[in-house]
Amino acid sequence: MSRTVLVSGANRGIGLAFAGQLLTRGDHVIATCRHPGKAAALNALGGEHPGRLHVLPLDVASEKSRAELIRELPLVLGEDGRLDLVINNAGVLHSGERFGQLRQETLEDSLRINAIGPLLLAQAVASLLRDGDGVAEGAGEAVNQASIGERLDRLPGALGNTNRTVIANLSSQLGSIAGVTRFGAPSYAISKAAQNMASAQLAQALAARGIVVLSLHPGWVQTDMGGEKAPDAPADVVAGMLRLIDAATPAQSGGFFDWRGEALSW
């Protein structure tokens, strides 16, 4: 069964890979980025999948831009008017930060784009999300990361077989407080830790509707952000994350996982 999916930051890297794989498997994709006219690779997917890709402008950190997207969405959602999956992928990594030279502007920009924007986007589209098939026993309770990781790992999760509504927030292991071993990328790490809390809060807010919220770490990926020395290809990472998204149930909502399904420490 095809789904209707909203992907932010879809013009390149992981977001573009998500759009391509979702279209290939038959889903309808609403892909957003700040400058659609410059998103050549993304727009090319529209020609390959006629009628199933809509590219809309979105600056996830801008209240005005989010409001404009909400006004546009009903025009492209069709008769059903519902979203089945939201992939909060847009993000920023400021490089070259050094202790003693940290700037408030950089910290605030990272928080706006990586944590505040995704949460407020999810809130803005909440009324357009399809309710889940049912609420699993224990949904909305405290998440046991280890047991959830084990259950996720055992699920078959064939691509495209789910009827559940999911919000997938792309986070980072750098946002794990337990995993801190050095000083590095502070504005990114702080904002991703905040995003993880936002995901856990969002999971609680949407639990009664059977909507699953996942915080996913894609790893070190060969993108403009990750660089060419990164070990993992976007296509492999996205395929893994889609498998987790398809397999997830309300019992997993609020969990933090890497793209292979391993539970991560907060």
C-alpha positions as CSV (number, residue, x, y, z in Angstrom):
1,M,0.0,0.0,0.0
2,S,1.4,3.4,-1.0
3,R,1.8,6.1,1.6
4,T,2.0,9.9,1.5
5,V,5.3,11.1,3.0
6,L,6.7,14.5,3.9
7,V,10.5,14.8,3.7
8,S,12.3,17.9,4.8
9,G,15.8,18.8,3.5
10,A,15.2,16.6,0.5
11,N,17.4,18.4,-2.0
12,R,20.6,16.5,-1.3
13,G,22.2,13.8,0.8
14,I,20.1,11.6,3.0
15,G,16.9,13.6,2.3
16,L,17.4,13.1,-1.5
17,A,18.0,9.4,-0.9
18,F,14.8,9.1,1.1
19,A,12.8,10.8,-1.6
20,G,14.3,8.5,-4.3
21,Q,13.7,5.3,-2.4
22,L,10.2,6.2,-1.3
23,L,9.2,7.1,-4.9
24,T,10.8,3.9,-6.2
25,R,8.6,1.8,-3.9
26,G,5.5,3.6,-5.0
27,D,4.9,6.2,-2.3
28,H,3.7,9.7,-2.9
29,V,6.4,12.2,-1.7
30,I,6.1,15.8,-0.7
31,A,9.7,16.9,-0.7
32,T,10.8,20.2,0.9
33,C,13.9,22.3,0.8
34,R,14.7,26.0,1.1
35,H,15.3,26.6,-2.7
36,P,13.3,24.2,-4.9
37,G,14.3,26.0,-8.0
38,K,18.0,25.1,-7.3
39,A,17.2,21.4,-6.4
40,A,18.1,19.9,-9.8
41,A,18.5,16.3,-8.6
42,L,15.3,16.4,-6.6
43,N,13.3,17.9,-9.4
44,A,14.6,15.3,-11.8
45,L,13.0,12.6,-9.7
46,G,9.6,14.2,-10.7
47,G,10.2,13.3,-14.3
48,E,11.0,9.7,-13.3
49,H,7.9,9.3,-11.2
50,P,5.2,11.4,-12.8
51,G,2.4,12.6,-10.5
52,R,4.0,11.3,-7.3
53,L,6.4,14.0,-6.3
54,H,5.6,17.5,-5.2
55,V,8.5,19.9,-4.3
56,L,7.6,22.7,-1.9
57,P,9.7,25.4,-0.3
58,L,10.5,25.1,3.4
59,D,12.9,26.8,5.8
60,V,12.3,24.6,8.8
61,A,13.6,27.2,11.2
62,S,11.2,29.9,9.9
63,E,7.7,30.2,11.5
64,K,6.5,32.0,8.3
65,S,7.8,29.3,6.0
66,R,6.2,26.5,8.1
67,A,2.9,28.4,8.0
68,E,3.1,28.7,4.3
69,L,3.8,25.0,3.9
70,I,0.7,24.2,6.0
71,R,-1.4,26.4,3.6
72,E,0.1,24.5,0.6
73,L,-0.2,21.0,1.9
74,P,-4.0,20.5,1.4
75,L,-3.5,21.4,-2.3
76,V,-1.1,18.5,-2.9
77,L,-2.5,15.9,-0.4
78,G,-5.4,15.0,-2.6
79,E,-8.8,13.7,-1.6
80,D,-7.5,11.7,1.4
81,G,-5.8,14.7,2.8
82,R,-3.6,12.7,5.2
83,L,0.1,12.1,5.8
84,D,1.4,8.7,6.8
85,L,5.0,9.5,7.4
86,V,7.0,12.6,8.2
87,I,10.8,12.5,7.9
88,N,12.4,15.4,9.7
89,N,15.8,15.4,7.9
90,A,16.7,19.0,7.5
91,G,19.6,20.0,9.7
92,V,22.8,22.0,10.0
93,L,26.4,21.3,11.2
94,H,28.6,24.3,11.9
95,S,32.2,23.3,11.6
96,G,35.4,24.8,13.2
97,E,34.0,25.5,16.6
98,R,36.6,25.9,19.4
99,F,36.1,26.3,23.2
100,G,36.8,29.9,24.1
101,Q,35.4,31.1,20.7
102,L,31.9,29.8,20.9
103,R,29.3,32.2,19.5
104,Q,25.7,32.6,20.7
105,E,24.5,33.1,17.1
106,T,25.9,29.7,16.1
107,L,24.4,27.9,19.1
108,E,21.0,29.5,18.5
109,D,21.0,28.7,14.8
110,S,21.7,25.1,15.5
111,L,18.9,24.9,18.1
112,R,16.5,26.6,15.7
113,I,17.2,24.3,12.8
114,N,18.0,21.0,14.5
115,A,15.6,20.9,17.4
116,I,13.0,23.7,17.5
117,G,12.1,23.6,13.8
118,P,11.5,19.8,13.6
119,L,9.3,19.9,16.7
120,L,7.2,22.8,15.5
121,L,6.9,21.3,12.0
122,A,5.6,18.1,13.6
123,Q,3.1,20.1,15.7
124,A,2.0,22.1,12.6
125,V,1.3,18.9,10.5
126,A,-0.3,17.0,13.4
127,S,-3.8,17.6,12.3
128,L,-2.9,16.1,8.9
129,L,-1.4,12.9,10.3
130,R,-3.5,9.7,9.9
131,D,-4.3,8.1,13.2
132,G,-2.5,4.8,13.8
133,D,-4.1,1.4,13.5
134,G,-4.2,0.9,17.2
135,V,-2.4,1.7,20.4
136,A,-0.1,-1.0,21.7
137,E,-0.3,-1.9,25.4
138,G,2.1,0.3,27.3
139,A,2.2,3.0,24.6
140,G,3.1,6.3,26.1
141,E,5.0,4.7,29.1
142,A,8.7,5.1,29.7
143,V,10.8,3.5,27.0
144,N,13.1,0.6,27.8
145,Q,15.8,1.2,25.2
146,A,17.5,-2.2,25.4
147,S,14.3,-4.3,25.1
148,I,12.9,-2.2,22.3
149,G,16.1,-2.5,20.4
150,E,16.0,-6.2,20.6
151,R,12.4,-6.3,19.5
152,L,13.0,-4.0,16.6
153,D,15.9,-6.2,15.5
154,R,13.7,-9.3,15.3
155,L,10.9,-7.7,13.3
156,P,10.8,-8.6,9.6
157,G,9.7,-5.2,8.5
158,A,9.3,-5.7,4.8
159,L,9.5,-2.4,3.0
160,G,6.1,-0.7,2.5
161,N,4.0,-3.2,4.5
162,T,3.1,-0.9,7.4
163,N,-0.2,0.9,8.1
164,R,1.2,2.9,10.9
165,T,1.8,6.6,11.0
166,V,5.4,7.5,11.9
167,I,7.4,10.7,12.5
168,A,11.1,9.9,12.1
169,N,13.4,12.6,13.4
170,L,17.0,12.3,12.1
171,S,19.2,12.8,15.1
172,S,22.8,11.9,15.8
173,Q,24.8,9.8,18.3
174,L,26.6,13.1,19.0
175,G,23.4,14.0,20.8
176,S,23.9,11.2,23.3
177,I,25.0,12.7,26.7
178,A,26.2,9.2,27.8
179,G,28.4,8.9,24.8
180,V,30.4,12.1,25.2
181,T,34.1,11.4,25.3
182,R,35.6,14.6,23.9
183,F,34.8,18.3,23.1
184,G,33.7,18.6,19.5
185,A,30.9,20.1,17.4
186,P,29.2,21.5,20.5
187,S,26.4,23.4,18.9
188,Y,25.5,20.4,16.8
189,A,25.7,18.0,19.8
190,I,23.7,20.2,22.1
191,S,21.0,20.7,19.5
192,K,20.7,17.0,18.8
193,A,20.4,16.3,22.5
194,A,17.6,18.8,22.6
195,Q,16.1,17.2,19.5
196,N,16.1,13.8,21.3
197,M,14.2,15.3,24.2
198,A,11.8,16.8,21.7
199,S,11.2,13.4,20.1
200,A,10.5,11.8,23.5
201,Q,8.0,14.6,24.3
202,L,6.4,14.3,20.9
203,A,6.0,10.6,21.4
204,Q,4.0,11.2,24.6
205,A,1.9,13.9,22.9
206,L,0.9,11.6,20.0
207,A,0.7,8.3,21.9
208,A,-3.1,8.3,22.3
209,R,-3.4,8.5,18.5
210,G,-1.2,5.5,17.9
211,I,1.4,7.6,16.1
212,V,5.0,6.4,16.4
213,V,7.9,8.8,16.9
214,L,11.4,7.6,16.3
215,S,14.8,9.3,16.9
216,L,17.2,7.8,14.3
217,H,21.0,8.1,14.1
218,P,22.1,7.6,10.4
219,G,25.8,7.3,11.3
220,W,28.6,8.8,9.4
221,V,27.3,9.1,5.8
222,Q,28.9,10.1,2.5
223,T,27.1,13.4,2.1
224,D,28.1,17.0,1.9
225,M,27.9,17.1,5.7
226,G,29.7,13.8,6.3
227,G,32.4,14.1,3.6
228,E,33.8,11.6,1.2
229,K,35.8,9.7,4.0
230,A,32.5,8.6,5.6
231,P,32.1,4.8,5.6
232,D,28.4,4.5,4.8
233,A,26.6,5.2,1.5
234,P,23.3,7.2,1.7
235,A,21.4,4.5,-0.2
236,D,22.3,1.8,2.4
237,V,21.6,4.0,5.4
238,V,18.2,5.1,4.1
239,A,17.2,1.5,3.2
240,G,18.0,0.5,6.8
241,M,16.1,3.4,8.3
242,L,13.1,2.7,6.1
243,R,13.2,-0.9,7.4
244,L,13.1,0.3,11.0
245,I,10.3,2.8,10.2
246,D,8.2,0.1,8.5
247,A,8.7,-2.3,11.4
248,A,8.1,0.1,14.3
249,T,5.0,-0.1,16.5
250,P,3.7,2.2,19.2
251,A,5.7,0.2,21.8
252,Q,8.9,1.6,20.1
253,S,7.7,5.2,20.1
254,G,10.1,7.6,21.8
255,G,13.2,5.3,21.2
256,F,16.6,6.3,19.9
257,F,18.2,3.9,17.4
258,D,20.9,3.8,14.8
259,W,20.1,2.9,11.2
260,R,20.8,-0.8,11.8
261,G,18.3,-1.0,14.7
262,E,20.7,-0.9,17.6
263,A,19.3,1.0,20.6
264,L,21.4,4.0,21.6
265,S,22.0,5.5,25.1
266,W,20.6,8.9,25.8
